[in-house]
């Protein structure tokens, strides 16, 4: 996952070096969408994986001789990524939200397209922020339990 994040940062860096021009990756809607989906999945997944590592570490500290079942962990991670991807694709395709290059941010962003309610974008932003903040609570709880 860290490799995906490192690769995803390269087009943004190239865009900054070329005076915030879209370049070949961000020059069309499909390139923007591919990058946006990759970035939108990779960053929360990285945070989620840190949460999973923290929880499995706590379980192994509390019950050192119990064998952890990796297949359940893999199933949870894959399910999380798929649900996150489905939510983004659904908002993009059905919610009237488009993806385009923003020179200010030097990367693709989501925007409201057409005559749609701004609450769709607000809900998407809130749910995205929740995926960044929510894993902190189980990690904090596992740290408390581990001590």
Residue pairs with C-beta under 8 A, 6 or more apart in sequence:
1 42
1 45
1 46
1 49
2 46
4 38
4 42
5 39
5 42
5 43
5 46
8 35
8 38
8 39
8 42
11 23
11 25
11 26
11 35
11 107
12 106
12 107
14 23
14 25
15 21
15 22
15 23
15 25
15 26
15 101
15 106
15 107
16 106
20 103
20 104
20 106
21 103
22 101
22 103
24 31
25 31
25 35
26 32
26 35
26 101
26 107
26 108
27 101
29 98
29 99
29 100
32 99
32 100
32 101
32 108
33 92
33 99
33 108
35 107
35 108
36 99
36 108
36 109
36 110
37 85
37 88
37 89
39 107
40 84
40 88
40 128
41 81
41 84
41 85
41 88
43 132
44 84
44 128
44 131
44 132
45 77
45 80
45 81
45 84
47 131
47 132
47 135
48 77
48 80
48 131
48 135
49 77
50 135
50 139
51 135
51 138
51 139
52 73
52 76
52 77
54 138
54 139
54 142
54 143
55 138
55 139
55 142
56 68
56 73
57 142
57 146
58 142
58 143
58 145
58 146
59 66
59 68
60 66
60 68
61 146
62 145
62 146
84 131
87 124
87 127
88 124
91 97
91 110
91 120
91 124
92 98
92 99
92 110
95 116
95 120
95 124
96 112
96 113
96 114
96 115
96 116
96 120
97 110
97 111
97 112
97 113
97 116
97 120
97 121
97 124
98 110
98 111
98 112
98 113
99 108
99 109
99 110
99 111
100 108
100 109
100 111
101 107
101 108
101 109
102 108
102 109
110 121
110 124
111 121
112 118
112 120
112 121
